[in-house]
Amino acid sequence: MAGKLALVLLLMALIAAPEILSPYHRSLALAILADVALAVSWAFFSGPSRYLSLATGAFFGAGAYLTAIVGARVPWPLPVLGGALMGCAMALVVGALALRLRGPYFAVFTFGLAELAKHTLIWYETGVTGTVGRLLLAPPGPWTLYYTVLCLAGLAVVTALLLRRSRWGYALVGIGADEERAETLGIDTTRVKVGTFALSAAFMGAVGAAMAPRWTYLDPQVFNPFVSFQTVIMALLGGATTVAGPIVGAVFLGLASEILLLKFRYFYMLGLGLTLIVVVLALPSGLAGLASRLRPSPSPLPRPQP
Amino acid sequence: MGLSPTLVVDIVVGGLITGGIYALVALGLNLQYGLMRVLNVAHGEFLMMGAYLTYSLHTAWGVNPLLTLLITGPASFGAGLVLHRLLYARVLAGGEAAEALESRSLLLSFGLLFVLQNAALLLWSADLKGYSYLAVPLRFLGSVFPANRLVAAAVALAVSLAFYVFLQRSFLGKAIRALMQDPEGAQLAGIDLSRVHGLCFGIGIAMSAVTGSLISMLFELTPFIGLPYTVTALVVVILGGLGNVVGSLLGGLILGLVETASVYLAASDIRLIASYAVLSLILILKPSGLFGR
């Protein structure tokens, strides 16, 4: 009961936030909400399925560049919808091809995707359209952006919660545990994998489209592999197999980067690398896992003795 | 465009020069992945570190760049041993499923990539750094090549071949090959898995750093030069097959030729797109590599 009350209060605070906060803090809240949406949507696919996707930057970039191209020619929520469709379509193609790859091959393939998209776009823009970037004129106001991203983050969390309890969610866990066995048990693994991958990519594309108006000028460098890594680190730091984990990780790293990134850029990035190493070595289930380990579990299941 | 004899020499020799360098980087990566399943995406960062080390030794104390190989090689070998002991040996000792291990060691490598790149940014800043060494033109079959490129490629190929001979002839080399072919059988025969892993990780990283020392004679340096070489090495390793040493050598030379030809015949900015496209195609069509089993 107390938990539900806290949730309602948090939601009210988030909705009222733009009224109370200064423009600086509103913009910080916006960035953190976007990170939450990215990390949660990354984790609801990669967490249970154990397919380590580094394509976040590619989907995010595609959404952002779409907003930059259509500009103010279409009314506001449409670019976000377009970004979602764009991410979804890219993920369907990439997923159908790449989700046959296991382990690090999938990670490398998806990592290459952002670079491939960036270099193809640079080549296309300089060679065909003769531009190197796009100006974003007449962007929607900061309030509109805040509520758009808040909606996306909320939707991502709700999707993650619903997915966990659905047949698809269990199927994904089964795929992560042993894909061949899952297939033998009658799970259409390709459909589940590609479907969920596309769903998570839709969120990433939408977040990219919604965040684009924050920059007044966009060039193909928006396909940034750093976005992919940051998302992975946030989700893993918090714990990728829970819903709360990625949120905790995103808020924690979002605040840390805000405080440290501008003043000590290289030290921050160096620290991020060290964080990743420590998390992988010492916290396999993230901060959320650490919390549940510290909390005494109510009734430990008896282990079957061999 | 006509293919004049000079152009052919330009492409072939230029391609072999680039390819010899690629082969050495890829050999180092293959040694790590083929044996331990550690996909070290920080491989190119050691190349970058080796390059900066040579740059600093040469510009600060006037050490001959070729002599610095005797420093960058052993230093990076030692660093590799330590990193293996501190990071990878722990993950590999975890006893999880193979795929979970591979993903975790991949994440470790990404962490290492961040650490090394930003350490280099702190130490050497993002400005271009470079020096001139042996930048004299040499005539060769009617074409002109800078001497430093020929020297760098010759050293790279010599190191690769020396390693091949070491693998074929020496006791440790035979142990490495045995582990690549059949890890369990080799361990039953009394080969210490963890020790050989550590040594191979060190040798692999030393190859990358030595290549970096050679590259510092040819190009200007930034802390960001590493990753493109990692991608190239990945393409070569996947082209040549995992754990296949000869495949890496041939794959490196082939990729060098293809890239040089595409730069001469098409445009230079298509190079990276071509690399990624080749990588994606091979991964999709034949995940075990072109020359793989």
Interface residues (C-beta under 8 A of the other chain):
Chain A: R50 L52 L97 A98 R100 L101 R102 G103 P104 Y105 A107 V108 F109 F111 G112 E115 L116 H119 T120 I122 W123 T126 F229 V232 L236 Y266 F267 M269 L270 L272 G273 L274 T275 L276 I277 V280 L281 P284
Chain B: L39 V41 L87 R90 V91 A98 E99 A100 E102 S103 R104 L106 L107 L108 F110 G111 L112 L113 F114 V115 L116 Q117 N118 A119 L121 L122 V231 L234 D269 I270 L272 I273 Y276 A277 L279 S280 L283 I284 P287
